[in-house]
Amino acid sequence: MFSHVMVGTNDLERAKRFYDAVLGVLGAGQGAASVSGSGHSRVFYRHDGGTFGVTEPIDGEPATVANGGTIGFKCNSAEQVQQFHDVAVAHGGTSIEDPPGLREGKPGG
């Protein structure tokens, strides 16, 4: 369904350090930095048929939090979910809502 998911950031270097560590747990490796045609810096992670990107906002306005938004990353085990969560928190993420764990089924179905 999706070709990619892109999120905005106000600090691309910090975001790259965070996602390099967190997505490394899933096997994505280091993000590939690039500059868009509009001159905005971006970082892309390609893994398991999907692309996740982090970018400076193209409109020049600050990036803001998407309250209520969710991006679900595919994990292969409860242990990998916990490791992903622990690495995210260790790199500045915040644990909210339900405790980490495998979710049964998929949203909307």
N, CA, C and O atoms as CSV, one atom per row, in Angstrom:
chain,resi,resn,atom,element,x,y,z
A,1,MET,N,N,0.812,-1.187,0.000
A,1,MET,CA,C,0.000,0.000,0.000
A,1,MET,C,C,0.860,1.257,0.000
A,1,MET,O,O,0.598,2.181,-0.771
A,2,PHE,N,N,1.868,1.307,0.840
A,2,PHE,CA,C,2.701,2.503,0.933
A,2,PHE,C,C,3.978,2.328,0.125
A,2,PHE,O,O,4.563,1.245,0.096
A,3,SER,N,N,4.404,3.404,-0.530
A,3,SER,CA,C,5.719,3.380,-1.159
A,3,SER,C,C,6.775,3.815,-0.159
A,3,SER,O,O,7.925,3.379,-0.225
A,4,HIS,N,N,6.371,4.692,0.780
A,4,HIS,CA,C,7.297,5.169,1.798
A,4,HIS,C,C,6.534,5.884,2.908
A,4,HIS,O,O,5.366,6.241,2.751
A,5,VAL,N,N,7.212,6.084,4.022
A,5,VAL,CA,C,6.717,6.924,5.115
A,5,VAL,C,C,7.801,7.963,5.357
A,5,VAL,O,O,8.979,7.620,5.453
A,6,MET,N,N,7.411,9.233,5.455
A,6,MET,CA,C,8.362,10.320,5.676
A,6,MET,C,C,7.902,11.119,6.885
A,6,MET,O,O,6.727,11.466,7.005
A,7,VAL,N,N,8.840,11.408,7.778
A,7,VAL,CA,C,8.548,12.262,8.926
A,7,VAL,C,C,9.479,13.463,8.879
A,7,VAL,O,O,10.580,13.392,8.332
A,8,GLY,N,N,9.022,14.562,9.457
A,8,GLY,CA,C,9.823,15.778,9.490
A,8,GLY,C,C,10.640,15.885,10.764
A,8,GLY,O,O,10.319,15.267,11.779
A,9,THR,N,N,11.696,16.673,10.695
A,9,THR,CA,C,12.534,16.925,11.865
A,9,THR,C,C,13.101,18.334,11.808
A,9,THR,O,O,13.268,18.911,10.734
A,10,ASN,N,N,13.393,18.874,12.978
A,10,ASN,CA,C,14.068,20.163,13.079
A,10,ASN,C,C,15.557,19.985,13.346
A,10,ASN,O,O,16.289,20.973,13.400
A,11,ASP,N,N,16.018,18.759,13.512
A,11,ASP,CA,C,17.424,18.464,13.795
A,11,ASP,C,C,17.783,17.151,13.099
A,11,ASP,O,O,17.712,16.078,13.699
A,12,LEU,N,N,18.166,17.252,11.835
A,12,LEU,CA,C,18.396,16.057,11.024
A,12,LEU,C,C,19.561,15.213,11.551
A,12,LEU,O,O,19.490,13.985,11.512
A,13,GLU,N,N,20.618,15.841,12.036
A,13,GLU,CA,C,21.751,15.066,12.565
A,13,GLU,C,C,21.325,14.235,13.770
A,13,GLU,O,O,21.689,13.064,13.879
A,14,ARG,N,N,20.557,14.836,14.672
A,14,ARG,CA,C,20.067,14.108,15.852
A,14,ARG,C,C,19.114,12.989,15.426
A,14,ARG,O,O,19.185,11.875,15.944
A,15,ALA,N,N,18.222,13.294,14.478
A,15,ALA,CA,C,17.275,12.286,13.994
A,15,ALA,C,C,18.016,11.116,13.350
A,15,ALA,O,O,17.630,9.963,13.537
A,16,LYS,N,N,19.078,11.404,12.591
A,16,LYS,CA,C,19.836,10.325,11.956
A,16,LYS,C,C,20.494,9.437,13.004
A,16,LYS,O,O,20.464,8.213,12.875
A,17,ARG,N,N,21.081,10.023,14.028
A,17,ARG,CA,C,21.680,9.207,15.093
A,17,ARG,C,C,20.622,8.305,15.732
A,17,ARG,O,O,20.869,7.123,15.971
A,18,PHE,N,N,19.434,8.874,16.009
A,18,PHE,CA,C,18.337,8.121,16.621
A,18,PHE,C,C,17.896,6.968,15.717
A,18,PHE,O,O,17.867,5.816,16.152
A,19,TYR,N,N,17.552,7.273,14.458
A,19,TYR,CA,C,17.031,6.239,13.564
A,19,TYR,C,C,18.103,5.247,13.120
A,19,TYR,O,O,17.785,4.083,12.875
A,20,ASP,N,N,19.370,5.672,13.009
A,20,ASP,CA,C,20.436,4.704,12.724
A,20,ASP,C,C,20.455,3.630,13.808
A,20,ASP,O,O,20.558,2.439,13.511
A,21,ALA,N,N,20.354,4.060,15.071
A,21,ALA,CA,C,20.385,3.110,16.190
A,21,ALA,C,C,19.118,2.263,16.241
A,21,ALA,O,O,19.194,1.037,16.322
A,22,VAL,N,N,17.969,2.903,16.195
A,22,VAL,CA,C,16.693,2.200,16.362
A,22,VAL,C,C,16.392,1.287,15.170
A,22,VAL,O,O,16.035,0.124,15.360
A,23,LEU,N,N,16.530,1.793,13.967
A,23,LEU,CA,C,16.234,0.968,12.793
A,23,LEU,C,C,17.328,-0.065,12.549
A,23,LEU,O,O,17.112,-1.045,11.837
A,24,GLY,N,N,18.502,0.154,13.138
A,24,GLY,CA,C,19.553,-0.858,13.095
A,24,GLY,C,C,19.126,-2.141,13.782
A,24,GLY,O,O,19.554,-3.228,13.394
A,25,VAL,N,N,18.281,-2.023,14.805
A,25,VAL,CA,C,17.752,-3.204,15.496
A,25,VAL,C,C,16.980,-4.088,14.517
A,25,VAL,O,O,16.972,-5.311,14.654
A,26,LEU,N,N,16.336,-3.471,13.539
A,26,LEU,CA,C,15.542,-4.212,12.554
A,26,LEU,C,C,16.370,-4.646,11.349
A,26,LEU,O,O,15.865,-5.345,10.470
A,27,GLY,N,N,17.632,-4.240,11.301
A,27,GLY,CA,C,18.500,-4.612,10.198
A,27,GLY,C,C,18.570,-3.604,9.074
A,27,GLY,O,O,19.081,-3.918,7.999
A,28,ALA,N,N,18.064,-2.387,9.294
A,28,ALA,CA,C,18.035,-1.383,8.236
A,28,ALA,C,C,19.396,-0.750,7.975
A,28,ALA,O,O,19.627,-0.242,6.878
A,29,GLY,N,N,20.293,-0.766,8.935
A,29,GLY,CA,C,21.607,-0.160,8.743
A,29,GLY,C,C,21.559,1.354,8.806
A,29,GLY,O,O,20.568,1.943,9.238
A,30,GLN,N,N,22.642,1.974,8.369
A,30,GLN,CA,C,22.770,3.428,8.407
A,30,GLN,C,C,21.882,4.069,7.341
A,30,GLN,O,O,21.719,3.525,6.249
A,31,GLY,N,N,21.314,5.222,7.665
A,31,GLY,CA,C,20.514,5.955,6.704
A,31,GLY,C,C,21.384,6.595,5.640
A,31,GLY,O,O,22.534,6.952,5.899
A,32,ALA,N,N,20.831,6.740,4.434
A,32,ALA,CA,C,21.533,7.367,3.318
A,32,ALA,C,C,21.089,8.818,3.212
A,32,ALA,O,O,19.918,9.099,2.954
A,33,ALA,N,N,22.024,9.733,3.412
A,33,ALA,CA,C,21.719,11.163,3.349
A,33,ALA,C,C,21.635,11.606,1.893
A,33,ALA,O,O,22.368,11.116,1.034
A,34,SER,N,N,20.723,12.546,1.634
A,34,SER,CA,C,20.605,13.117,0.299
A,34,SER,C,C,20.050,14.528,0.423
A,34,SER,O,O,19.593,14.940,1.489
A,35,VAL,N,N,20.096,15.253,-0.672
A,35,VAL,CA,C,19.527,16.594,-0.726
A,35,VAL,C,C,18.467,16.579,-1.819
A,35,VAL,O,O,18.727,16.140,-2.940
A,36,SER,N,N,17.265,17.064,-1.486
A,36,SER,CA,C,16.161,17.074,-2.446
A,36,SER,C,C,16.396,18.139,-3.512
A,36,SER,O,O,17.285,18.980,-3.377
A,37,GLY,N,N,15.606,18.097,-4.552
A,37,GLY,CA,C,15.676,19.104,-5.601
A,37,GLY,C,C,15.419,20.510,-5.086
A,37,GLY,O,O,15.880,21.486,-5.678
A,38,SER,N,N,14.677,20.615,-3.976
A,38,SER,CA,C,14.389,21.921,-3.381
A,38,SER,C,C,15.497,22.371,-2.435
A,38,SER,O,O,15.426,23.462,-1.868
A,39,GLY,N,N,16.536,21.522,-2.260
A,39,GLY,CA,C,17.663,21.894,-1.413
A,39,GLY,C,C,17.546,21.476,0.037
A,39,GLY,O,O,18.389,21.856,0.849
A,40,HIS,N,N,16.533,20.708,0.388
A,40,HIS,CA,C,16.331,20.267,1.767
A,40,HIS,C,C,17.024,18.927,2.007
A,40,HIS,O,O,16.959,18.023,1.174
A,41,SER,N,N,17.682,18.815,3.148
A,41,SER,CA,C,18.398,17.585,3.497
A,41,SER,C,C,17.428,16.524,3.980
A,41,SER,O,O,16.439,16.820,4.650
A,42,ARG,N,N,17.733,15.270,3.622
A,42,ARG,CA,C,16.891,14.136,3.986
A,42,ARG,C,C,17.771,12.926,4.272
A,42,ARG,O,O,18.935,12.882,3.873
A,43,VAL,N,N,17.208,11.957,4.958
A,43,VAL,CA,C,17.878,10.681,5.199
A,43,VAL,C,C,16.863,9.580,4.911
A,43,VAL,O,O,15.720,9.649,5.363
A,44,PHE,N,N,17.287,8.559,4.155
A,44,PHE,CA,C,16.396,7.450,3.818
A,44,PHE,C,C,16.949,6.130,4.330
A,44,PHE,O,O,18.153,5.876,4.299
A,45,TYR,N,N,16.022,5.296,4.805
A,45,TYR,CA,C,16.325,3.938,5.258
A,45,TYR,C,C,15.495,2.998,4.399
A,45,TYR,O,O,14.270,3.109,4.353
A,46,ARG,N,N,16.159,2.076,3.720
A,46,ARG,CA,C,15.453,1.102,2.883
A,46,ARG,C,C,15.730,-0.286,3.433
A,46,ARG,O,O,16.880,-0.690,3.607
A,47,HIS,N,N,14.644,-1.009,3.703
A,47,HIS,CA,C,14.799,-2.338,4.294
A,47,HIS,C,C,13.522,-3.143,4.105
A,47,HIS,O,O,12.421,-2.612,4.249
A,48,ASP,N,N,13.666,-4.406,3.788
A,48,ASP,CA,C,12.547,-5.344,3.741
A,48,ASP,C,C,11.401,-4.832,2.864
A,48,ASP,O,O,10.231,-5.022,3.194
A,49,GLY,N,N,11.741,-4.185,1.752
A,49,GLY,CA,C,10.736,-3.707,0.812
A,49,GLY,C,C,10.115,-2.367,1.146
A,49,GLY,O,O,9.257,-1.892,0.402
A,50,GLY,N,N,10.520,-1.740,2.242
A,50,GLY,CA,C,9.944,-0.458,2.638
A,50,GLY,C,C,10.984,0.646,2.697
A,50,GLY,O,O,12.183,0.384,2.797
A,51,THR,N,N,10.510,1.888,2.633
A,51,THR,CA,C,11.379,3.052,2.747
A,51,THR,C,C,10.825,3.968,3.822
A,51,THR,O,O,9.642,4.308,3.826
A,52,PHE,N,N,11.703,4.359,4.734
A,52,PHE,CA,C,11.367,5.307,5.795
A,52,PHE,C,C,12.297,6.496,5.624
A,52,PHE,O,O,13.513,6.332,5.531
A,53,GLY,N,N,11.723,7.697,5.582
A,53,GLY,CA,C,12.524,8.897,5.388
A,53,GLY,C,C,12.331,9.908,6.496
A,53,GLY,O,O,11.277,9.981,7.127
A,54,VAL,N,N,13.382,10.689,6.717
A,54,VAL,CA,C,13.353,11.800,7.668
A,54,VAL,C,C,13.830,13.020,6.889
A,54,VAL,O,O,14.853,12.960,6.207
A,55,THR,N,N,13.095,14.126,6.986
A,55,THR,CA,C,13.420,15.288,6.173
A,55,THR,C,C,13.246,16.595,6.928
A,55,THR,O,O,12.477,16.684,7.886
A,56,GLU,N,N,13.974,17.604,6.478
A,56,GLU,CA,C,13.674,18.970,6.892
A,56,GLU,C,C,12.388,19.345,6.158
A,56,GLU,O,O,12.242,18.998,4.986
A,57,PRO,N,N,11.447,20.043,6.807
A,57,PRO,CA,C,10.213,20.410,6.116
A,57,PRO,C,C,10.490,21.257,4.869
A,57,PRO,O,O,11.270,22.208,4.920
A,58,ILE,N,N,9.861,20.913,3.779
A,58,ILE,CA,C,10.068,21.606,2.512
A,58,ILE,C,C,9.503,23.019,2.543
A,58,ILE,O,O,10.013,23.902,1.854
A,59,ASP,N,N,8.444,23.247,3.340
A,59,ASP,CA,C,7.822,24.575,3.365
A,59,ASP,C,C,8.579,25.586,4.222
A,59,ASP,O,O,8.163,26.740,4.329
A,60,GLY,N,N,9.696,25.161,4.840
A,60,GLY,CA,C,10.487,26.082,5.650
A,60,GLY,C,C,9.956,26.311,7.050
A,60,GLY,O,O,10.602,26.979,7.857
A,61,GLU,N,N,8.788,25.767,7.350
A,61,GLU,CA,C,8.214,25.892,8.688
A,61,GLU,C,C,8.789,24.798,9.580
A,61,GLU,O,O,9.294,23.794,9.078
A,62,PRO,N,N,8.717,24.982,10.918
A,62,PRO,CA,C,9.221,23.939,11.815
A,62,PRO,C,C,8.401,22.651,11.701
A,62,PRO,O,O,7.192,22.682,11.471
A,63,ALA,N,N,9.086,21.527,11.866
A,63,ALA,CA,C,8.396,20.238,11.949
A,63,ALA,C,C,7.656,20.193,13.281
A,63,ALA,O,O,8.160,20.694,14.286
A,64,THR,N,N,6.469,19.600,13.296
A,64,THR,CA,C,5.681,19.482,14.524
A,64,THR,C,C,5.298,18.026,14.755
A,64,THR,O,O,5.353,17.202,13.842
A,65,VAL,N,N,4.911,17.727,15.978
A,65,VAL,CA,C,4.526,16.371,16.359
A,65,VAL,C,C,3.159,16.029,15.775
A,65,VAL,O,O,2.253,16.863,15.767
A,66,ALA,N,N,3.018,14.816,15.292
A,66,ALA,CA,C,1.737,14.339,14.770
A,66,ALA,C,C,1.000,13.636,15.898
A,66,ALA,O,O,1.018,12.408,15.980
A,67,ASN,N,N,0.353,14.400,16.765
A,67,ASN,CA,C,-0.368,13.811,17.887
A,67,ASN,C,C,-1.468,12.908,17.358
A,67,ASN,O,O,-2.303,13.332,16.559
A,68,GLY,N,N,-1.463,11.668,17.808
A,68,GLY,CA,C,-2.447,10.693,17.345
A,68,GLY,C,C,-1.939,9.843,16.200
A,68,GLY,O,O,-2.575,8.854,15.836
A,69,GLY,N,N,-0.805,10.210,15.626
A,69,GLY,CA,C,-0.235,9.441,14.530
A,69,GLY,C,C,0.542,8.240,15.051
A,69,GLY,O,O,1.087,8.272,16.154
A,70,THR,N,N,0.587,7.194,14.258
A,70,THR,CA,C,1.353,5.996,14.598
A,70,THR,C,C,2.049,5.486,13.352
A,70,THR,O,O,1.463,5.451,12.270
A,71,ILE,N,N,3.301,5.091,13.511
A,71,ILE,CA,C,4.017,4.376,12.468
A,71,ILE,C,C,4.441,3.065,13.095
A,71,ILE,O,O,5.215,3.057,14.053
A,72,GLY,N,N,3.947,1.959,12.569
A,72,GLY,CA,C,4.272,0.642,13.114
A,72,GLY,C,C,5.409,0.005,12.342
A,72,GLY,O,O,5.334,-0.134,11.121
A,73,PHE,N,N,6.461,-0.382,13.044
A,73,PHE,CA,C,7.587,-1.065,12.420
A,73,PHE,C,C,7.439,-2.566,12.626
A,73,PHE,O,O,7.113,-3.015,13.724
A,74,LYS,N,N,7.677,-3.336,11.578
A,74,LYS,CA,C,7.544,-4.790,11.629
A,74,LYS,C,C,8.704,-5.396,12.414
A,74,LYS,O,O,9.870,-5.169,12.091
A,75,CYS,N,N,8.377,-6.160,13.434
A,75,CYS,CA,C,9.371,-6.890,14.228
A,75,CYS,C,C,9.061,-8.376,14.138
A,75,CYS,O,O,7.919,-8.771,13.902
A,76,ASN,N,N,10.084,-9.190,14.326
A,76,ASN,CA,C,9.930,-10.633,14.169
A,76,ASN,C,C,9.670,-11.394,15.453
A,76,ASN,O,O,9.332,-12.577,15.410
A,77,SER,N,N,9.822,-10.733,16.606
A,77,SER,CA,C,9.633,-11.438,17.875
A,77,SER,C,C,9.378,-10.429,18.986
A,77,SER,O,O,9.650,-9.238,18.836
A,78,ALA,N,N,8.853,-10.925,20.103
A,78,ALA,CA,C,8.652,-10.070,21.274
A,78,ALA,C,C,9.989,-9.522,21.763
A,78,ALA,O,O,10.059,-8.391,22.245
A,79,GLU,N,N,11.042,-10.313,21.642
A,79,GLU,CA,C,12.370,-9.866,22.070
A,79,GLU,C,C,12.864,-8.709,21.205
A,79,GLU,O,O,13.474,-7.767,21.710
A,80,GLN,N,N,12.599,-8.782,19.907
A,80,GLN,CA,C,13.016,-7.703,19.021
A,80,GLN,C,C,12.209,-6.440,19.298
A,80,GLN,O,O,12.754,-5.338,19.231
A,81,VAL,N,N,10.928,-6.579,19.607
A,81,VAL,CA,C,10.104,-5.430,19.985
A,81,VAL,C,C,10.707,-4.754,21.216
A,81,VAL,O,O,10.864,-3.533,21.242
A,82,GLN,N,N,11.041,-5.539,22.225
A,82,GLN,CA,C,11.603,-4.977,23.455
A,82,GLN,C,C,12.945,-4.299,23.191
A,82,GLN,O,O,13.209,-3.221,23.722
A,83,GLN,N,N,13.789,-4.920,22.378
A,83,GLN,CA,C,15.090,-4.328,22.051
A,83,GLN,C,C,14.901,-3.020,21.293
A,83,GLN,O,O,15.575,-2.033,21.586
A,84,PHE,N,N,13.987,-3.004,20.319
A,84,PHE,CA,C,13.674,-1.796,19.549
A,84,PHE,C,C,13.251,-0.679,20.498
A,84,PHE,O,O,13.744,0.444,20.396
A,85,HIS,N,N,12.345,-0.985,21.417
A,85,HIS,CA,C,11.858,-0.017,22.399
A,85,HIS,C,C,12.996,0.482,23.281
A,85,HIS,O,O,13.145,1.688,23.482
A,86,ASP,N,N,13.794,-0.437,23.803
A,86,ASP,CA,C,14.878,-0.063,24.711
A,86,ASP,C,C,15.913,0.827,24.023
A,86,ASP,O,O,16.394,1.794,24.614
A,87,VAL,N,N,16.253,0.500,22.774
A,87,VAL,CA,C,17.209,1.321,22.028
A,87,VAL,C,C,16.610,2.700,21.751
A,87,VAL,O,O,17.312,3.707,21.853
A,88,ALA,N,N,15.330,2.758,21.403
A,88,ALA,CA,C,14.674,4.046,21.160
A,88,ALA,C,C,14.714,4.927,22.403
A,88,ALA,O,O,15.056,6.106,22.307
A,89,VAL,N,N,14.376,4.385,23.556
A,89,VAL,CA,C,14.389,5.157,24.805
A,89,VAL,C,C,15.817,5.585,25.143
A,89,VAL,O,O,16.034,6.717,25.577
A,90,ALA,N,N,16.788,4.699,24.949
A,90,ALA,CA,C,18.190,5.025,25.238
A,90,ALA,C,C,18.719,6.144,24.345
A,90,ALA,O,O,19.678,6.827,24.704
A,91,HIS,N,N,18.093,6.333,23.179
A,91,HIS,CA,C,18.523,7.373,22.250
A,91,HIS,C,C,17.588,8.581,22.250
A,91,HIS,O,O,17.562,9.346,21.286
A,92,GLY,N,N,16.827,8.755,23.321
A,92,GLY,CA,C,16.018,9.963,23.476
A,92,GLY,C,C,14.543,9.810,23.222
A,92,GLY,O,O,13.801,10.783,23.359
A,93,GLY,N,N,14.079,8.621,22.856
A,93,GLY,CA,C,12.653,8.399,22.652
A,93,GLY,C,C,11.911,8.384,23.979
A,93,GLY,O,O,12.523,8.280,25.042
A,94,THR,N,N,10.602,8.486,23.912
A,94,THR,CA,C,9.755,8.481,25.100
A,94,THR,C,C,8.758,7.340,25.000
A,94,THR,O,O,8.094,7.176,23.977
A,95,SER,N,N,8.652,6.554,26.058
A,95,SER,CA,C,7.689,5.461,26.097
A,95,SER,C,C,6.336,6.015,26.520
A,95,SER,O,O,6.221,6.647,27.570
A,96,ILE,N,N,5.305,5.780,25.699
A,96,ILE,CA,C,3.960,6.269,26.005
A,96,ILE,C,C,2.948,5.162,25.762
A,96,ILE,O,O,3.269,4.121,25.188
A,97,GLU,N,N,1.728,5.401,26.205
A,97,GLU,CA,C,0.604,4.496,25.983
A,97,GLU,C,C,0.879,3.098,26.496
A,97,GLU,O,O,1.406,2.941,27.598
A,98,ASP,N,N,0.533,2.070,25.720
A,98,ASP,CA,C,0.670,0.677,26.151
A,98,ASP,C,C,2.138,0.267,26.210
A,98,ASP,O,O,2.965,0.822,25.486
A,99,PRO,N,N,2.471,-0.704,27.068
A,99,PRO,CA,C,3.846,-1.202,27.098
A,99,PRO,C,C,4.221,-1.832,25.757
A,99,PRO,O,O,3.340,-2.267,25.015
A,100,PRO,N,N,5.524,-1.888,25.434
A,100,PRO,CA,C,5.917,-2.491,24.164
A,100,PRO,C,C,5.540,-3.964,24.114
A,100,PRO,O,O,5.560,-4.657,25.132
A,101,GLY,N,N,5.200,-4.430,22.930
A,101,GLY,CA,C,4.853,-5.837,22.746
A,101,GLY,C,C,4.312,-6.068,21.355
A,101,GLY,O,O,3.925,-5.125,20.665
A,102,LEU,N,N,4.285,-7.317,20.945
A,102,LEU,CA,C,3.692,-7.657,19.658
A,102,LEU,C,C,2.200,-7.377,19.715
A,102,LEU,O,O,1.552,-7.681,20.716
A,103,ARG,N,N,1.655,-6.810,18.671
A,103,ARG,CA,C,0.224,-6.538,18.590
A,103,ARG,C,C,-0.414,-7.589,17.689
A,103,ARG,O,O,0.087,-7.875,16.601
A,104,GLU,N,N,-1.505,-8.150,18.142
A,104,GLU,CA,C,-2.219,-9.157,17.356
A,104,GLU,C,C,-2.962,-8.477,16.215
A,104,GLU,O,O,-3.614,-7.452,16.412
A,105,GLY,N,N,-2.861,-9.045,15.039
A,105,GLY,CA,C,-3.574,-8.509,13.889
A,105,GLY,C,C,-2.985,-7.201,13.417
A,105,GLY,O,O,-1.924,-6.772,13.870
A,106,LYS,N,N,-3.701,-6.574,12.493
A,106,LYS,CA,C,-3.279,-5.296,11.937
A,106,LYS,C,C,-4.387,-4.283,12.151
A,106,LYS,O,O,-5.560,-4.654,12.177
A,107,PRO,N,N,-4.037,-3.000,12.307
A,107,PRO,CA,C,-5.074,-1.981,12.479
A,107,PRO,C,C,-6.054,-1.993,11.311
A,107,PRO,O,O,-5.651,-2.123,10.155
A,108,GLY,N,N,-7.316,-1.859,11.615
A,108,GLY,CA,C,-8.346,-1.795,10.590
A,108,GLY,C,C,-8.729,-3.136,9.995
A,108,GLY,O,O,-9.482,-3.185,9.022
A,109,GLY,N,N,-8.223,-4.232,10.562
A,109,GLY,CA,C,-8.576,-5.492,9.931
A,109,GLY,C,C,-8.333,-6.638,10.750
A,109,GLY,O,O,-8.591,-7.765,10.327
